[in-house]
Amino acid sequence: KLAEDGRNWKTYRAKYLEVAATECSLSIVAGWESDDGTKDWEHQAGVARMLFLITIPTLLRRHIRQLRTAQEIFKYFAKLF
Protein backbone atom coordinates (compact mmCIF):
# COMPACT_ATOMS: atom_id res chain seq x y z
CA LYS A 1 0.00 0.00 0.00
CA LEU A 2 1.05 3.53 -0.71
CA ALA A 3 1.37 5.68 2.41
CA GLU A 4 -0.85 8.78 2.53
CA ASP A 5 2.18 11.03 2.68
CA GLY A 6 3.95 9.13 -0.11
CA ARG A 7 7.00 8.35 2.02
CA ASN A 8 7.18 4.88 0.45
CA TRP A 9 6.56 6.03 -3.14
CA LYS A 10 9.81 4.61 -4.53
CA THR A 11 9.14 1.17 -3.08
CA TYR A 12 5.46 1.31 -4.04
CA ARG A 13 6.34 2.40 -7.60
CA ALA A 14 8.76 -0.49 -8.06
CA LYS A 15 6.25 -3.03 -6.73
CA TYR A 16 3.41 -1.56 -8.80
CA LEU A 17 5.46 -1.79 -11.99
CA GLU A 18 6.52 -5.34 -11.13
CA VAL A 19 2.91 -6.43 -10.61
CA ALA A 20 1.72 -4.49 -13.66
CA ALA A 21 4.29 -6.31 -15.77
CA THR A 22 2.85 -9.68 -14.75
CA GLU A 23 -0.85 -9.00 -14.13
CA CYS A 24 -1.66 -6.47 -16.83
CA SER A 25 0.23 -4.74 -19.55
CA LEU A 26 3.10 -2.57 -18.40
CA SER A 27 3.01 -0.94 -21.82
CA ILE A 28 -0.47 0.42 -21.03
CA VAL A 29 0.73 1.99 -17.78
CA ALA A 30 3.79 3.41 -19.53
CA GLY A 31 1.67 4.76 -22.37
CA TRP A 32 3.54 2.78 -25.02
CA GLU A 33 0.33 1.03 -26.07
CA SER A 34 -2.67 3.18 -26.90
CA ASP A 35 -6.31 2.17 -26.89
CA ASP A 36 -6.90 -0.06 -29.89
CA GLY A 37 -10.59 -0.51 -29.13
CA THR A 38 -10.33 -4.19 -28.27
CA LYS A 39 -11.87 -5.84 -25.22
CA ASP A 40 -8.42 -7.17 -24.28
CA TRP A 41 -6.99 -3.65 -24.13
CA GLU A 42 -9.98 -2.42 -22.09
CA HIS A 43 -9.56 -5.32 -19.67
CA GLN A 44 -5.83 -4.77 -19.20
CA ALA A 45 -6.31 -1.01 -18.78
CA GLY A 46 -9.03 -1.66 -16.20
CA VAL A 47 -6.81 -4.04 -14.26
CA ALA A 48 -3.97 -1.49 -14.26
CA ARG A 49 -6.28 1.23 -12.92
CA MET A 50 -7.90 -1.07 -10.35
CA LEU A 51 -4.46 -2.05 -9.10
CA PHE A 52 -3.98 1.57 -8.05
CA LEU A 53 -7.42 1.86 -6.50
CA ILE A 54 -7.00 -1.17 -4.25
CA THR A 55 -3.49 -0.27 -3.09
CA ILE A 56 -3.82 3.39 -2.14
CA PRO A 57 -5.47 5.00 0.89
CA THR A 58 -8.97 6.44 0.60
CA LEU A 59 -7.64 9.96 1.00
CA LEU A 60 -5.51 9.61 -2.13
CA ARG A 61 -8.37 8.05 -4.11
CA ARG A 62 -10.18 11.37 -3.95
CA HIS A 63 -7.29 13.00 -5.80
CA ILE A 64 -7.32 10.54 -8.68
CA ARG A 65 -11.05 10.01 -9.07
CA GLN A 66 -11.18 12.18 -12.19
CA LEU A 67 -8.16 10.51 -13.82
CA ARG A 68 -9.26 7.96 -16.40
CA THR A 69 -6.17 5.86 -17.04
CA ALA A 70 -3.47 4.12 -15.05
CA GLN A 71 -0.91 6.16 -16.96
CA GLU A 72 -2.53 9.42 -15.78
CA ILE A 73 -2.61 8.12 -12.20
CA PHE A 74 1.02 7.02 -12.34
CA LYS A 75 2.13 10.41 -13.68
CA TYR A 76 0.09 12.20 -11.01
CA PHE A 77 1.72 10.27 -8.16
CA ALA A 78 5.20 10.56 -9.71
CA LYS A 79 4.81 14.34 -9.79
CA LEU A 80 3.18 14.53 -6.34
CA PHE A 81 5.78 12.42 -4.55
VEXNURO-798068 format. One record per residue: residue in one letter; z, y, x of N, C-alpha, C, O, CB in turn. Coordinates in pm, whole numbers, plus 50000, padded with zeros to 5 digits. Each point is the difference from the previous one (the first is absolute). Glycine has a CB too. Example, Ala and Ser with C-alpha at 12.3 -4.5 7.8 and 13.67 -1.06 7.14 Angstrom:
<atoms>
+------+-------+-------+-------+-------+-------+-------+-------+-------+-------+-------+-------+-------+-------+-------+-------+
| code |   nzz |   nyy |   nxx |  cazz |  cayy |  caxx |   czz |   cyy |   cxx |   ozz |   oyy |   oxx |  cbzz |  cbyy |  cbxx |
+------+-------+-------+-------+-------+-------+-------+-------+-------+-------+-------+-------+-------+-------+-------+-------+
|    a | 50780 | 49431 | 51319 | 50000 | 50119 | 49911 | 50000 | 50120 | 50090 | 50066 | 49998 | 50104 | 50059 | 49885 | 49707 |
|    s | 49803 | 50222 | 50154 | 50006 | 50119 | 50082 | 50073 | 50109 | 49923 | 50017 | 50111 | 50051 | 49768 | 49826 | 50067 |
+------+-------+-------+-------+-------+-------+-------+-------+-------+-------+-------+-------+-------+-------+-------+-------+
</atoms>
This chain:
<atoms>
+------+-------+-------+-------+-------+-------+-------+-------+-------+-------+-------+-------+-------+-------+-------+-------+
| code |   nzz |   nyy |   nxx |  cazz |  cayy |  caxx |   czz |   cyy |   cxx |   ozz |   oyy |   oxx |  cbzz |  cbyy |  cbxx |
+------+-------+-------+-------+-------+-------+-------+-------+-------+-------+-------+-------+-------+-------+-------+-------+
|    k | 50000 | 49880 | 50083 | 50000 | 50120 | 49917 | 50000 | 50125 | 50087 | 50061 | 50004 | 50107 | 50060 | 49871 | 49712 |
|    l | 49810 | 50224 | 50131 | 49998 | 50129 | 50068 | 50125 | 50078 | 49961 | 50034 | 50008 | 49882 | 49712 | 49995 | 50121 |
|    a | 50322 | 50053 | 50094 | 50119 | 50081 | 49974 | 49958 | 50131 | 49934 | 49891 | 50052 | 50028 | 50230 | 49844 | 50170 |
|    e | 49964 | 50158 | 49716 | 49969 | 50125 | 49930 | 49969 | 50114 | 50095 | 49915 | 50084 | 49972 | 50231 | 49841 | 49843 |
|    d | 49922 | 50077 | 50297 | 49978 | 50109 | 50096 | 49891 | 49966 | 50103 | 49972 | 50079 | 50090 | 50267 | 49987 | 49880 |
|    g | 49701 | 49817 | 50017 | 49890 | 49961 | 50087 | 50039 | 49964 | 50141 | 49913 | 49986 | 50087 | 49951 | 50158 | 49777 |
|    r | 50265 | 49839 | 50163 | 50045 | 49975 | 50137 | 49942 | 49870 | 50057 | 49993 | 49984 | 50122 | 50217 | 50140 | 49826 |
|    n | 49749 | 49785 | 49966 | 49942 | 49874 | 50047 | 49848 | 49994 | 49977 | 49943 | 49891 | 49990 | 50277 | 49997 | 49962 |
|    w | 49716 | 50228 | 50039 | 49857 | 50005 | 49970 | 49916 | 49918 | 50099 | 49911 | 49927 | 49958 | 50125 | 50299 | 49942 |
|    k | 49991 | 49786 | 50228 | 49918 | 49928 | 50098 | 50008 | 49850 | 49981 | 49898 | 49930 | 50007 | 50138 | 50257 | 50154 |
|    t | 50083 | 49762 | 49815 | 50018 | 49857 | 49976 | 49936 | 49960 | 49867 | 49929 | 49900 | 49992 | 50285 | 50102 | 50141 |
|    y | 49811 | 50078 | 49764 | 49943 | 49974 | 49868 | 49848 | 49999 | 50008 | 49935 | 49910 | 49946 | 50265 | 50196 | 49943 |
|    r | 49741 | 49993 | 50177 | 49855 | 50011 | 50014 | 49941 | 49875 | 50064 | 49901 | 49945 | 49952 | 50121 | 50304 | 50066 |
|    a | 50040 | 49706 | 50091 | 49951 | 49881 | 50069 | 50007 | 49877 | 49910 | 49905 | 49921 | 49996 | 50168 | 50178 | 50223 |
|    k | 50038 | 49885 | 49710 | 50015 | 49885 | 49910 | 49902 | 50009 | 49883 | 49940 | 49900 | 49962 | 50302 | 50083 | 50101 |
|    y | 49742 | 50138 | 49881 | 49907 | 50017 | 49889 | 49859 | 49960 | 50043 | 49931 | 49926 | 49929 | 50212 | 50261 | 49977 |
|    l | 49813 | 49862 | 50208 | 49866 | 49968 | 50048 | 49984 | 49852 | 50029 | 49893 | 49942 | 49976 | 50091 | 50287 | 50120 |
|    e | 50121 | 49709 | 49955 | 49997 | 49855 | 50026 | 49983 | 49923 | 49869 | 49917 | 49910 | 49991 | 50229 | 50122 | 50213 |
|    v | 49932 | 50004 | 49696 | 49991 | 49932 | 49870 | 49866 | 50031 | 49933 | 49938 | 49911 | 49943 | 50313 | 50100 | 50032 |
|    a | 49706 | 50114 | 50033 | 49872 | 50038 | 49940 | 49885 | 49921 | 50062 | 49904 | 49966 | 49931 | 50187 | 50264 | 50024 |
|    a | 49919 | 49742 | 50172 | 49894 | 49925 | 50068 | 49992 | 49856 | 49950 | 49893 | 49939 | 50005 | 50139 | 50206 | 50195 |
|    t | 50080 | 49801 | 49753 | 49998 | 49861 | 49953 | 49993 | 49987 | 49849 | 49941 | 49905 | 49949 | 50188 | 50037 | 50252 |
|    e | 49931 | 50151 | 49725 | 50009 | 49988 | 49855 | 49889 | 50074 | 49925 | 49961 | 49959 | 49891 | 50283 | 50019 | 50137 |
|    c | 49706 | 50125 | 50028 | 49891 | 50076 | 49938 | 49909 | 50045 | 50113 | 50013 | 49952 | 50113 | 50131 | 50126 | 49689 |
|    s | 49769 | 50009 | 50171 | 49906 | 50041 | 50103 | 50049 | 50122 | 50076 | 50014 | 50108 | 49942 | 49800 | 49798 | 49920 |
|    l | 50212 | 50077 | 50265 | 50040 | 50112 | 50084 | 49892 | 50108 | 50002 | 50030 | 50118 | 50012 | 50109 | 49726 | 50129 |
|    s | 49737 | 50114 | 49846 | 49890 | 50097 | 50002 | 50004 | 50094 | 49880 | 49951 | 50112 | 50007 | 49911 | 49721 | 50115 |
|    i | 50196 | 50122 | 49767 | 50017 | 50087 | 49883 | 50105 | 50105 | 50029 | 49980 | 50118 | 49971 | 49953 | 49695 | 49874 |
|    v | 50179 | 50145 | 50213 | 50108 | 50094 | 50033 | 49951 | 50101 | 50103 | 50032 | 50119 | 49992 | 50141 | 49704 | 49959 |
|    a | 49751 | 50131 | 50145 | 49950 | 50087 | 50107 | 49886 | 50090 | 49953 | 49967 | 50099 | 50066 | 50101 | 49728 | 50098 |
|    g | 49873 | 50139 | 49722 | 49889 | 50079 | 49949 | 49865 | 49961 | 50058 | 49901 | 50071 | 49981 | 50258 | 50112 | 49989 |
|    w | 49837 | 49705 | 50100 | 49874 | 49953 | 50059 | 49910 | 49939 | 49894 | 49878 | 49995 | 50016 | 50240 | 49963 | 50200 |
|    e | 49942 | 49995 | 49676 | 49925 | 49933 | 49893 | 50016 | 50081 | 49872 | 50111 | 50013 | 49948 | 49921 | 49758 | 50160 |
|    s | 49859 | 50283 | 49841 | 50010 | 50080 | 49879 | 49976 | 49914 | 49876 | 49951 | 49887 | 50009 | 49973 | 50316 | 50119 |
|    d | 50111 | 49852 | 49760 | 49990 | 49930 | 49872 | 49856 | 49958 | 49976 | 49910 | 50084 | 49989 | 50285 | 50046 | 49919 |
|    d | 49784 | 49739 | 50083 | 49865 | 49950 | 49974 | 49983 | 49958 | 49854 | 49897 | 49944 | 49963 | 50089 | 49981 | 50276 |
|    g | 50116 | 50101 | 49680 | 49991 | 49971 | 49858 | 50028 | 49856 | 49961 | 49993 | 49965 | 49882 | 49845 | 50214 | 50109 |
|    t | 50194 | 49737 | 50106 | 50026 | 49860 | 49968 | 50145 | 49978 | 49959 | 50088 | 50079 | 50035 | 49732 | 49853 | 50125 |
|    k | 50203 | 49961 | 49767 | 50137 | 49964 | 49960 | 50084 | 49964 | 50123 | 50119 | 50028 | 50003 | 49795 | 49889 | 49775 |
|    d | 50024 | 50023 | 50322 | 50072 | 49963 | 50122 | 50053 | 50125 | 50069 | 50115 | 50002 | 50044 | 49740 | 49794 | 49982 |
|    w | 50063 | 50307 | 49985 | 50044 | 50124 | 50063 | 50113 | 50061 | 49919 | 50101 | 50043 | 50058 | 49669 | 49995 | 50036 |
|    e | 50216 | 49968 | 49774 | 50105 | 50056 | 49914 | 50131 | 49924 | 50018 | 50107 | 50061 | 50007 | 49719 | 50011 | 49828 |
|    h | 50165 | 49796 | 50172 | 50120 | 49918 | 50017 | 50068 | 50030 | 50134 | 50120 | 50022 | 50005 | 49777 | 49798 | 49852 |
|    q | 50026 | 50180 | 50250 | 50056 | 50025 | 50132 | 50059 | 50141 | 50010 | 50106 | 50019 | 50060 | 49729 | 49821 | 50037 |
|    a | 50098 | 50258 | 49844 | 50050 | 50137 | 50001 | 50130 | 50010 | 49921 | 50092 | 50071 | 50039 | 49673 | 50017 | 49983 |
|    g | 50242 | 49839 | 49866 | 50121 | 49998 | 49919 | 50116 | 49936 | 50073 | 50113 | 50048 | 49991 | 49746 | 49943 | 49806 |
|    v | 50115 | 49902 | 50274 | 50104 | 49933 | 50078 | 50051 | 50093 | 50110 | 50121 | 50009 | 50023 | 49775 | 49766 | 49929 |
|    a | 50014 | 50294 | 50115 | 50039 | 50093 | 50107 | 50088 | 50112 | 49946 | 50097 | 50038 | 50065 | 49690 | 49909 | 50057 |
|    r | 50179 | 50106 | 49761 | 50080 | 50107 | 49940 | 50135 | 49946 | 49952 | 50103 | 50063 | 50022 | 49686 | 50056 | 49907 |
|    m | 50209 | 49765 | 50008 | 50124 | 49940 | 49949 | 50096 | 49968 | 50114 | 50121 | 50010 | 49984 | 49752 | 49895 | 49822 |
|    l | 50073 | 50057 | 50307 | 50083 | 49972 | 50117 | 50084 | 50122 | 50037 | 50117 | 49986 | 50038 | 49712 | 49849 | 50044 |
|    f | 50113 | 50283 | 49908 | 50079 | 50122 | 50021 | 50106 | 50014 | 49892 | 50118 | 50023 | 50030 | 49684 | 50087 | 50080 |
|    l | 50157 | 49878 | 49766 | 50090 | 50027 | 49888 | 50124 | 49910 | 49999 | 50107 | 50043 | 49958 | 49696 | 50032 | 49914 |
|    i | 50183 | 49802 | 50174 | 50115 | 49910 | 49997 | 50085 | 50007 | 50127 | 50105 | 49936 | 50008 | 49762 | 49915 | 49845 |
|    t | 50089 | 50226 | 50245 | 50075 | 50006 | 50126 | 50049 | 50140 | 50036 | 50042 | 50025 | 50113 | 49825 | 49782 | 49963 |
|    i | 50126 | 50284 | 49829 | 50053 | 50135 | 50026 | 50105 | 50034 | 49896 | 49996 | 49948 | 49888 | 49784 | 50123 | 50215 |
|    p | 50314 | 50016 | 49931 | 50104 | 50040 | 49905 | 49942 | 50078 | 49882 | 49894 | 50062 | 50010 | 50271 | 49944 | 50180 |
|    t | 49906 | 49990 | 49700 | 49958 | 50070 | 49878 | 49973 | 50147 | 50026 | 49903 | 50056 | 49948 | 50230 | 49782 | 49918 |
|    l | 49952 | 50225 | 50212 | 49982 | 50142 | 50029 | 49863 | 50029 | 50060 | 49936 | 50099 | 49965 | 50311 | 49920 | 50070 |
|    l | 49708 | 49895 | 50055 | 49869 | 50022 | 50063 | 49885 | 49966 | 49907 | 49891 | 50055 | 50014 | 50214 | 49895 | 50205 |
|    r | 49918 | 49961 | 49685 | 49894 | 49967 | 49903 | 49957 | 50122 | 49922 | 49883 | 50014 | 49965 | 50208 | 49754 | 50017 |
|    r | 50002 | 50320 | 49990 | 49966 | 50122 | 49925 | 49898 | 50085 | 50076 | 49916 | 50065 | 49939 | 50312 | 49934 | 49959 |
|    h | 49780 | 49999 | 50234 | 49909 | 50080 | 50081 | 49859 | 49945 | 50004 | 49904 | 50074 | 50021 | 50291 | 49992 | 50116 |
|    i | 49791 | 49804 | 49843 | 49867 | 49939 | 50013 | 49939 | 49960 | 49867 | 49891 | 49944 | 49996 | 50178 | 49975 | 50226 |
|    r | 50000 | 50109 | 49671 | 49953 | 49959 | 49867 | 49857 | 50044 | 49974 | 49922 | 49924 | 49941 | 50313 | 50088 | 49977 |
|    q | 49729 | 50107 | 50123 | 49867 | 50054 | 49972 | 49893 | 49950 | 50098 | 49881 | 50022 | 49977 | 50230 | 50178 | 49928 |
|    l | 49930 | 49734 | 50201 | 49903 | 49949 | 50098 | 49941 | 49869 | 49949 | 50073 | 49911 | 49958 | 50053 | 50199 | 50232 |
|    r | 49742 | 49879 | 49815 | 49933 | 49887 | 49936 | 49979 | 49879 | 50091 | 49993 | 49887 | 49952 | 49897 | 50279 | 49906 |
|    t | 50100 | 49857 | 50271 | 49967 | 49888 | 50089 | 50106 | 49978 | 50107 | 50079 | 50090 | 50032 | 49680 | 49957 | 49927 |
|    a | 50241 | 49833 | 50095 | 50093 | 49968 | 50109 | 49970 | 50087 | 50122 | 50091 | 50038 | 50073 | 49929 | 49725 | 49842 |
|    q | 49855 | 50268 | 50106 | 49964 | 50086 | 50113 | 50062 | 50139 | 49984 | 50054 | 50055 | 50096 | 49731 | 49818 | 49934 |
|    e | 50210 | 50183 | 49849 | 50061 | 50131 | 49975 | 50151 | 49994 | 50022 | 50058 | 50092 | 50057 | 49759 | 49962 | 49778 |
|    i | 50245 | 49839 | 50118 | 50145 | 49983 | 50017 | 50035 | 49990 | 50147 | 50094 | 50064 | 50047 | 49921 | 49821 | 49729 |
|    f | 49911 | 50033 | 50297 | 50025 | 49982 | 50143 | 49990 | 50133 | 50074 | 50086 | 50034 | 50080 | 49825 | 49730 | 49906 |
|    k | 49984 | 50311 | 49986 | 49981 | 50131 | 50065 | 50114 | 50095 | 49964 | 50047 | 50075 | 50086 | 49704 | 49891 | 49910 |
|    y | 50293 | 50031 | 49879 | 50109 | 50087 | 49957 | 50126 | 49972 | 50080 | 50063 | 50091 | 50053 | 49838 | 49918 | 49716 |
|    f | 50137 | 49862 | 50241 | 50121 | 49964 | 50073 | 49985 | 50027 | 50150 | 50096 | 50043 | 50065 | 49953 | 49784 | 49762 |
|    a | 49833 | 50149 | 50228 | 49978 | 50026 | 50143 | 50020 | 50148 | 50031 | 50054 | 50036 | 50104 | 49785 | 49771 | 49907 |
|    k | 50116 | 50279 | 49899 | 50017 | 50144 | 50020 | 50145 | 50042 | 49975 | 50053 | 50085 | 50071 | 49707 | 49951 | 49861 |
|    l | 50303 | 49905 | 49966 | 50137 | 50036 | 49964 | 50100 | 49960 | 50108 | 50092 | 50076 | 50031 | 49846 | 49898 | 49729 |
|    f | 50043 | 49907 | 50296 | 50098 | 49948 | 50096 | 49945 | 50002 | 50141 | 50070 | 49959 | 50094 | 50026 | 49899 | 49728 |
+------+-------+-------+-------+-------+-------+-------+-------+-------+-------+-------+-------+-------+-------+-------+-------+
</atoms>
